[in-house]
Amino acid sequence: MAHGTSSPASKWAVRAVVVVVLVVGTLVARRRGYSGLGGNTVVRCRDGHLFTTIWIPGASLKAVRLGWVRLQRCPVGKHWTFVVPVRVADLTVEERRTAAERLDVRIP
């Protein structure tokens, strides 16, 4: 094999590890109360605005993924900001209602 190339088996192994890490991360987050990960998720921007967005680990067309934080547009304040998922159980009934009414662009 030439220097700097990898076999198809090693490429497959890397892809498999990435998928496993994403799935395990999603399951752990859901177990900790972040129930929307992998679909509709309530998030909070740095200015405190709550809204619902599609949060799929490992996939994003409208945001820059930075680990647990994403840089994306806040539809409430109409600004670019960092957003993080919030546990719905930590929100008041009013905050849940507000977040459900404020939807982001419906693409991941």
Phi and psi in degrees as GROMACS dihedral restraints (atoms count N, CA, C in turn):
[ dihedral_restraints ]
;  ai    aj    ak    al  type     phi  dphi    fc
    3     4     5     6     1   -71.7    20    10
    4     5     6     7     1   152.1    20    10
    6     7     8     9     1   -62.8    20    10
    7     8     9    10     1   133.8    20    10
    9    10    11    12     1    90.3    20    10
   10    11    12    13     1    -1.5    20    10
   12    13    14    15     1  -109.0    20    10
   13    14    15    16     1   156.5    20    10
   15    16    17    18     1  -124.0    20    10
   16    17    18    19     1   155.9    20    10
   18    19    20    21     1   -75.6    20    10
   19    20    21    22     1   158.3    20    10
   21    22    23    24     1   -58.6    20    10
   22    23    24    25     1   -33.4    20    10
   24    25    26    27     1   -65.8    20    10
   25    26    27    28     1   -40.8    20    10
   27    28    29    30     1   -71.0    20    10
   28    29    30    31     1   -33.7    20    10
   30    31    32    33     1   -65.2    20    10
   31    32    33    34     1   -40.8    20    10
   33    34    35    36     1   -63.5    20    10
   34    35    36    37     1   -41.0    20    10
   36    37    38    39     1   -63.6    20    10
   37    38    39    40     1   -41.6    20    10
   39    40    41    42     1   -63.1    20    10
   40    41    42    43     1   -44.8    20    10
   42    43    44    45     1   -62.1    20    10
   43    44    45    46     1   -41.7    20    10
   45    46    47    48     1   -62.9    20    10
   46    47    48    49     1   -42.2    20    10
   48    49    50    51     1   -63.2    20    10
   49    50    51    52     1   -42.6    20    10
   51    52    53    54     1   -60.7    20    10
   52    53    54    55     1   -45.7    20    10
   54    55    56    57     1   -62.0    20    10
   55    56    57    58     1   -44.9    20    10
   57    58    59    60     1   -62.3    20    10
   58    59    60    61     1   -43.5    20    10
   60    61    62    63     1   -61.8    20    10
   61    62    63    64     1   -43.3    20    10
   63    64    65    66     1   -64.8    20    10
   64    65    66    67     1   -42.9    20    10
   66    67    68    69     1   -66.5    20    10
   67    68    69    70     1   -46.9    20    10
   69    70    71    72     1   -62.9    20    10
   70    71    72    73     1   -42.5    20    10
   72    73    74    75     1   -60.0    20    10
   73    74    75    76     1   -42.1    20    10
   75    76    77    78     1   -64.4    20    10
   76    77    78    79     1   -44.6    20    10
   78    79    80    81     1   -64.3    20    10
   79    80    81    82     1   -40.9    20    10
   81    82    83    84     1   -64.6    20    10
   82    83    84    85     1   -43.7    20    10
   84    85    86    87     1   -63.5    20    10
   85    86    87    88     1   -41.5    20    10
   87    88    89    90     1   -63.4    20    10
   88    89    90    91     1   -39.7    20    10
   90    91    92    93     1   -65.0    20    10
   91    92    93    94     1   -29.1    20    10
   93    94    95    96     1   -85.2    20    10
   94    95    96    97     1     2.6    20    10
   96    97    98    99     1   107.4    20    10
   97    98    99   100     1     1.9    20    10
   99   100   101   102     1   -91.7    20    10
  100   101   102   103     1    74.2    20    10
  102   103   104   105     1   -68.8    20    10
  103   104   105   106     1   -22.1    20    10
  105   106   107   108     1   -85.9    20    10
  106   107   108   109     1    -7.9    20    10
  108   109   110   111     1   -59.8    20    10
  109   110   111   112     1   132.9    20    10
  111   112   113   114     1    96.4    20    10
  112   113   114   115     1     7.9    20    10
  114   115   116   117     1  -175.9    20    10
  115   116   117   118     1  -141.6    20    10
  117   118   119   120     1   -68.4    20    10
  118   119   120   121     1   124.0    20    10
  120   121   122   123     1  -132.1    20    10
  121   122   123   124     1   135.3    20    10
  123   124   125   126     1   -80.4    20    10
  124   125   126   127     1   130.1    20    10
  126   127   128   129     1  -128.9    20    10
  127   128   129   130     1   161.2    20    10
  129   130   131   132     1  -125.6    20    10
  130   131   132   133     1   134.0    20    10
  132   133   134   135     1   -87.4    20    10
  133   134   135   136     1   173.8    20    10
  135   136   137   138     1   -66.3    20    10
  136   137   138   139     1   -20.7    20    10
  138   139   140   141     1   -87.2    20    10
  139   140   141   142     1    -0.1    20    10
  141   142   143   144     1    94.2    20    10
  142   143   144   145     1    -0.1    20    10
  144   145   146   147     1   -69.9    20    10
  145   146   147   148     1   137.4    20    10
  147   148   149   150     1  -104.8    20    10
  148   149   150   151     1   138.5    20    10
  150   151   152   153     1  -158.2    20    10
  151   152   153   154     1   168.0    20    10
  153   154   155   156     1  -105.6    20    10
  154   155   156   157     1   133.0    20    10
  156   157   158   159     1  -135.5    20    10
  157   158   159   160     1   166.7    20    10
  159   160   161   162     1   -88.6    20    10
  160   161   162   163     1   123.1    20    10
  162   163   164   165     1  -123.6    20    10
  163   164   165   166     1   103.2    20    10
  165   166   167   168     1  -114.9    20    10
  166   167   168   169     1   114.4    20    10
  168   169   170   171     1   -56.6    20    10
  169   170   171   172     1   130.0    20    10
  171   172   173   174     1    87.1    20    10
  172   173   174   175     1    -2.5    20    10
  174   175   176   177     1  -138.0    20    10
  175   176   177   178     1   133.2    20    10
  177   178   179   180     1  -165.2    20    10
  178   179   180   181     1   126.3    20    10
  180   181   182   183     1  -105.4    20    10
  181   182   183   184     1   -20.3    20    10
  183   184   185   186     1  -113.9    20    10
  184   185   186   187     1     3.3    20    10
  186   187   188   189     1  -143.4    20    10
  187   188   189   190     1   159.2    20    10
  189   190   191   192     1   -99.7    20    10
  190   191   192   193     1   118.7    20    10
  192   193   194   195     1   -81.8    20    10
  193   194   195   196     1   129.4    20    10
  195   196   197   198     1  -131.1    20    10
  196   197   198   199     1    62.5    20    10
  198   199   200   201     1    73.6    20    10
  199   200   201   202     1  -123.1    20    10
  201   202   203   204     1   -79.4    20    10
  202   203   204   205     1   -11.5    20    10
  204   205   206   207     1  -109.1    20    10
  205   206   207   208     1   148.4    20    10
  207   208   209   210     1  -129.4    20    10
  208   209   210   211     1   143.2    20    10
  210   211   212   213     1   -95.5    20    10
  211   212   213   214     1   114.5    20    10
  213   214   215   216     1  -153.6    20    10
  214   215   216   217     1   170.4    20    10
  216   217   218   219     1   -78.5    20    10
  217   218   219   220     1   132.4    20    10
  219   220   221   222     1   -89.5    20    10
  220   221   222   223     1   118.2    20    10
  222   223   224   225     1   -73.5    20    10
  223   224   225   226     1   -14.0    20    10
  225   226   227   228     1   -81.6    20    10
  226   227   228   229     1   -56.0    20    10
  228   229   230   231     1   -88.3    20    10
  229   230   231   232     1    -6.0    20    10
  231   232   233   234     1    53.3    20    10
  232   233   234   235     1    51.6    20    10
  234   235   236   237     1  -143.4    20    10
  235   236   237   238     1   159.1    20    10
  237   238   239   240     1   -85.4    20    10
  238   239   240   241     1   133.7    20    10
  240   241   242   243     1  -159.0    20    10
  241   242   243   244     1   172.0    20    10
  243   244   245   246     1   -87.9    20    10
  244   245   246   247     1   136.8    20    10
  246   247   248   249     1  -125.6    20    10
  247   248   249   250     1   150.9    20    10
  249   250   251   252     1  -135.3    20    10
  250   251   252   253     1   147.9    20    10
  252   253   254   255     1   -66.4    20    10
  253   254   255   256     1   149.4    20    10
  255   256   257   258     1  -122.6    20    10
  256   257   258   259     1   152.0    20    10
  258   259   260   261     1   -78.1    20    10
  259   260   261   262     1   124.4    20    10
  261   262   263   264     1   -59.2    20    10
  262   263   264   265     1   -35.2    20    10
  264   265   266   267     1   -62.2    20    10
  265   266   267   268     1   -23.1    20    10
  267   268   269   270     1   -84.8    20    10
  268   269   270   271     1    -5.4    20    10
  270   271   272   273     1   -96.9    20    10
  271   272   273   274     1   151.2    20    10
  273   274   275   276     1   -75.7    20    10
  274   275   276   277     1   167.8    20    10
  276   277   278   279     1   -58.9    20    10
  277   278   279   280     1   -41.4    20    10
  279   280   281   282     1   -64.3    20    10
  280   281   282   283     1   -42.1    20    10
  282   283   284   285     1   -64.6    20    10
  283   284   285   286     1   -38.9    20    10
  285   286   287   288     1   -62.9    20    10
  286   287   288   289     1   -44.3    20    10
  288   289   290   291     1   -62.4    20    10
  289   290   291   292     1   -46.0    20    10
  291   292   293   294     1   -59.6    20    10
  292   293   294   295     1   -46.6    20    10
  294   295   296   297     1   -62.9    20    10
  295   296   297   298     1   -38.7    20    10
  297   298   299   300     1   -67.3    20    10
  298   299   300   301     1   -29.3    20    10
  300   301   302   303     1   -81.3    20    10
  301   302   303   304     1   -22.1    20    10
  303   304   305   306     1  -103.7    20    10
  304   305   306   307     1    97.3    20    10
  306   307   308   309     1  -102.4    20    10
  307   308   309   310     1   142.3    20    10
  309   310   311   312     1   -85.1    20    10
  310   311   312   313     1   175.9    20    10
  312   313   314   315     1   -54.3    20    10
  313   314   315   316     1   135.4    20    10
  315   316   317   318     1   -85.3    20    10
  316   317   318   319     1    43.7    20    10
  318   319   320   321     1  -125.6    20    10
  319   320   321   322     1   151.3    20    10
